[in-house]
């Protein structure tokens, strides 16, 4: 019997220019709140905070 997969795909969106740059995965059982990471934005050309958005 297979286990239910705890990892789901999410996208990361720049908080400054609202550009959707990255797609990653997160474990929903361990991390309940929204993920936010400091990543490089190609449009802003600097490292900015990227927050999670839900993929369709």
N, CA, C and O atoms as a GROMACS GRO file, in nm:
protein
  224
    1UNK      N    1   0.083  -0.117   0.000
    1UNK     CA    2   0.000   0.000   0.000
    1UNK      C    3   0.089   0.125   0.000
    1UNK      O    4   0.180   0.136   0.083
    2UNK      N    5   0.064   0.218  -0.092
    2UNK     CA    6   0.147   0.337  -0.107
    2UNK      C    7   0.105   0.446  -0.009
    2UNK      O    8  -0.013   0.460   0.025
    3UNK      N    9   0.204   0.523   0.036
    3UNK     CA   10   0.177   0.636   0.124
    3UNK      C   11   0.129   0.754   0.042
    3UNK      O   12   0.157   0.764  -0.077
    4UNK      N   13   0.056   0.845   0.108
    4UNK     CA   14   0.014   0.968   0.044
    4UNK      C   15   0.134   1.061   0.035
    4UNK      O   16   0.208   1.078   0.133
    5UNK      N   17   0.155   1.120  -0.081
    5UNK     CA   18   0.271   1.207  -0.103
    5UNK      C   19   0.252   1.338  -0.028
    5UNK      O   20   0.152   1.407  -0.049
    6UNK      N   21   0.348   1.374   0.058
    6UNK     CA   22   0.339   1.495   0.139
    6UNK      C   23   0.396   1.617   0.067
    6UNK      O   24   0.371   1.730   0.109
    7UNK      N   25   0.472   1.595  -0.040
    7UNK     CA   26   0.535   1.707  -0.111
    7UNK      C   27   0.443   1.757  -0.222
    7UNK      O   28   0.389   1.679  -0.300
    8UNK      N   29   0.428   1.890  -0.229
    8UNK     CA   30   0.347   1.952  -0.334
    8UNK      C   31   0.429   2.058  -0.405
    8UNK      O   32   0.519   2.118  -0.347
    9UNK      N   33   0.397   2.080  -0.532
    9UNK     CA   34   0.467   2.180  -0.612
    9UNK      C   35   0.410   2.318  -0.582
    9UNK      O   36   0.289   2.337  -0.575
   10UNK      N   37   0.500   2.415  -0.564
   10UNK     CA   38   0.461   2.554  -0.542
   10UNK      C   39   0.545   2.643  -0.632
   10UNK      O   40   0.649   2.601  -0.682
   11UNK      N   41   0.499   2.765  -0.652
   11UNK     CA   42   0.575   2.863  -0.728
   11UNK      C   43   0.620   2.976  -0.638
   11UNK      O   44   0.559   3.000  -0.533
   12UNK      N   45   0.727   3.045  -0.676
   12UNK     CA   46   0.777   3.158  -0.600
   12UNK      C   47   0.764   3.285  -0.683
   12UNK      O   48   0.801   3.288  -0.800
   13UNK      N   49   0.710   3.390  -0.619
   13UNK     CA   50   0.682   3.516  -0.686
   13UNK      C   51   0.758   3.629  -0.618
   13UNK      O   52   0.761   3.636  -0.495
   14UNK      N   53   0.820   3.717  -0.696
   14UNK     CA   54   0.895   3.830  -0.643
   14UNK      C   55   0.799   3.926  -0.574
   14UNK      O   56   0.693   3.957  -0.628
   15UNK      N   57   0.835   3.974  -0.455
   15UNK     CA   58   0.747   4.065  -0.381
   15UNK      C   59   0.753   4.208  -0.435
   15UNK      O   60   0.662   4.286  -0.410
   16UNK      N   61   0.857   4.242  -0.508
   16UNK     CA   62   0.871   4.379  -0.559
   16UNK      C   63   0.805   4.397  -0.696
   16UNK      O   64   0.725   4.489  -0.714
   17UNK      N   65   0.839   4.311  -0.792
   17UNK     CA   66   0.786   4.330  -0.928
   17UNK      C   67   0.676   4.231  -0.964
   17UNK      O   68   0.619   4.239  -1.074
   18UNK      N   69   0.643   4.138  -0.874
   18UNK     CA   70   0.538   4.036  -0.893
   18UNK      C   71   0.567   3.941  -1.009
   18UNK      O   72   0.475   3.883  -1.066
   19UNK      N   73   0.694   3.925  -1.044
   19UNK     CA   74   0.734   3.831  -1.148
   19UNK      C   75   0.741   3.691  -1.089
   19UNK      O   76   0.796   3.672  -0.980
   20UNK      N   77   0.685   3.594  -1.158
   20UNK     CA   78   0.684   3.455  -1.111
   20UNK      C   79   0.802   3.382  -1.173
   20UNK      O   80   0.799   3.345  -1.290
   21UNK      N   81   0.907   3.360  -1.092
   21UNK     CA   82   1.036   3.315  -1.143
   21UNK      C   83   1.066   3.168  -1.119
   21UNK      O   84   1.122   3.102  -1.206
   22UNK      N   85   1.031   3.115  -1.004
   22UNK     CA   86   1.080   2.983  -0.963
   22UNK      C   87   0.965   2.886  -0.934
   22UNK      O   88   0.856   2.928  -0.894
   23UNK      N   89   0.991   2.757  -0.955
   23UNK     CA   90   0.900   2.649  -0.917
   23UNK      C   91   0.979   2.552  -0.831
   23UNK      O   92   1.089   2.512  -0.868
   24UNK      N   93   0.924   2.514  -0.716
   24UNK     CA   94   0.992   2.424  -0.624
   24UNK      C   95   0.889   2.337  -0.555
   24UNK      O   96   0.771   2.342  -0.589
   25UNK      N   97   0.932   2.258  -0.458
   25UNK     CA   98   0.844   2.171  -0.382
   25UNK      C   99   0.858   2.201  -0.234
   25UNK      O  100   0.962   2.248  -0.188
   26UNK      N  101   0.750   2.173  -0.160
   26UNK     CA  102   0.759   2.185  -0.015
   26UNK      C  103   0.681   2.072   0.050
   26UNK      O  104   0.585   2.021  -0.007
   27UNK      N  105   0.724   2.034   0.169
   27UNK     CA  106   0.658   1.931   0.246
   27UNK      C  107   0.546   1.997   0.326
   27UNK      O  108   0.574   2.077   0.416
   28UNK      N  109   0.422   1.964   0.295
   28UNK     CA  110   0.308   2.031   0.357
   28UNK      C  111   0.284   1.983   0.500
   28UNK      O  112   0.219   2.053   0.578
   29UNK      N  113   0.334   1.867   0.536
   29UNK     CA  114   0.314   1.820   0.673
   29UNK      C  115   0.405   1.894   0.771
   29UNK      O  116   0.365   1.918   0.885
   30UNK      N  117   0.526   1.931   0.728
   30UNK     CA  118   0.619   2.001   0.816
   30UNK      C  119   0.604   2.152   0.810
   30UNK      O  120   0.623   2.220   0.911
   31UNK      N  121   0.572   2.206   0.693
   31UNK     CA  122   0.564   2.351   0.674
   31UNK      C  123   0.420   2.388   0.639
   31UNK      O  124   0.376   2.370   0.525
   32UNK      N  125   0.348   2.441   0.735
   32UNK     CA  126   0.208   2.477   0.713
   32UNK      C  127   0.192   2.616   0.654
   32UNK      O  128   0.106   2.638   0.569
   33UNK      N  129   0.274   2.713   0.700
   33UNK     CA  130   0.260   2.851   0.654
   33UNK      C  131   0.330   2.872   0.520
   33UNK      O  132   0.399   2.782   0.470
   34UNK      N  133   0.312   2.991   0.461
   34UNK     CA  134   0.369   3.020   0.330
   34UNK      C  135   0.520   3.028   0.337
   34UNK      O  136   0.578   3.078   0.433
   35UNK      N  137   0.583   2.977   0.232
   35UNK     CA  138   0.728   2.977   0.222
   35UNK      C  139   0.775   3.109   0.162
   35UNK      O  140   0.714   3.158   0.067
   36UNK      N  141   0.882   3.166   0.217
   36UNK     CA  142   0.941   3.286   0.159
   36UNK      C  143   1.093   3.271   0.163
   36UNK      O  144   1.151   3.243   0.267
   37UNK      N  145   1.155   3.290   0.047
   37UNK     CA  146   1.299   3.273   0.031
   37UNK      C  147   1.358   3.395  -0.039
   37UNK      O  148   1.291   3.461  -0.118
   38UNK      N  149   1.483   3.424  -0.009
   38UNK     CA  150   1.553   3.532  -0.078
   38UNK      C  151   1.622   3.472  -0.200
   38UNK      O  152   1.716   3.392  -0.187
   39UNK      N  153   1.575   3.511  -0.319
   39UNK     CA  154   1.626   3.457  -0.445
   39UNK      C  155   1.660   3.573  -0.539
   39UNK      O  156   1.622   3.687  -0.515
   40UNK      N  157   1.732   3.542  -0.648
   40UNK     CA  158   1.767   3.642  -0.747
   40UNK      C  159   1.653   3.658  -0.847
   40UNK      O  160   1.606   3.560  -0.904
   41UNK      N  161   1.610   3.782  -0.868
   41UNK     CA  162   1.505   3.812  -0.965
   41UNK      C  163   1.570   3.866  -1.093
   41UNK      O  164   1.645   3.963  -1.088
   42UNK      N  165   1.542   3.803  -1.206
   42UNK     CA  166   1.601   3.844  -1.333
   42UNK      C  167   1.548   3.980  -1.378
   42UNK      O  168   1.620   4.058  -1.441
   43UNK      N  169   1.423   4.009  -1.346
   43UNK     CA  170   1.362   4.134  -1.389
   43UNK      C  171   1.415   4.253  -1.307
   43UNK      O  172   1.445   4.358  -1.364
   44UNK      N  173   1.426   4.236  -1.176
   44UNK     CA  174   1.479   4.342  -1.088
   44UNK      C  175   1.631   4.349  -1.093
   44UNK      O  176   1.689   4.453  -1.061
   45UNK      N  177   1.695   4.239  -1.132
   45UNK     CA  178   1.840   4.224  -1.136
   45UNK      C  179   1.905   4.241  -0.999
   45UNK      O  180   2.012   4.301  -0.988
   46UNK      N  181   1.839   4.188  -0.895
   46UNK     CA  182   1.894   4.186  -0.760
   46UNK      C  183   1.826   4.076  -0.679
   46UNK      O  184   1.725   4.021  -0.722
   47UNK      N  185   1.882   4.046  -0.564
   47UNK     CA  186   1.823   3.945  -0.476
   47UNK      C  187   1.709   4.007  -0.397
   47UNK      O  188   1.728   4.105  -0.325
   48UNK      N  189   1.590   3.949  -0.411
   48UNK     CA  190   1.472   3.999  -0.342
   48UNK      C  191   1.400   3.884  -0.273
   48UNK      O  192   1.432   3.767  -0.295
   49UNK      N  193   1.306   3.918  -0.190
   49UNK     CA  194   1.226   3.818  -0.121
   49UNK      C  195   1.121   3.763  -0.216
   49UNK      O  196   1.050   3.839  -0.281
   50UNK      N  197   1.112   3.632  -0.225
   50UNK     CA  198   1.013   3.564  -0.308
   50UNK      C  199   0.919   3.486  -0.216
   50UNK      O  200   0.964   3.413  -0.128
   51UNK      N  201   0.787   3.502  -0.238
   51UNK     CA  202   0.688   3.433  -0.157
   51UNK      C  203   0.614   3.330  -0.241
   51UNK      O  204   0.609   3.336  -0.364
   52UNK      N  205   0.558   3.236  -0.169
   52UNK     CA  206   0.490   3.122  -0.231
   52UNK      C  207   0.356   3.166  -0.291
   52UNK      O  208   0.284   3.248  -0.235
   53UNK      N  209   0.324   3.108  -0.409
   53UNK     CA  210   0.191   3.118  -0.466
   53UNK      C  211   0.151   2.979  -0.511
   53UNK      O  212   0.236   2.893  -0.536
   54UNK      N  213   0.022   2.957  -0.522
   54UNK     CA  214  -0.030   2.823  -0.552
   54UNK      C  215  -0.034   2.800  -0.703
   54UNK      O  216  -0.087   2.882  -0.778
   55UNK      N  217   0.024   2.688  -0.747
   55UNK     CA  218   0.019   2.651  -0.888
   55UNK      C  219  -0.116   2.589  -0.919
   55UNK      O  220  -0.177   2.526  -0.833
   56UNK      N  221  -0.162   2.608  -1.041
   56UNK     CA  222  -0.290   2.551  -1.081
   56UNK      C  223  -0.273   2.414  -1.137
   56UNK      O  224  -0.371   2.350  -1.176
   0.00000   0.00000   0.00000
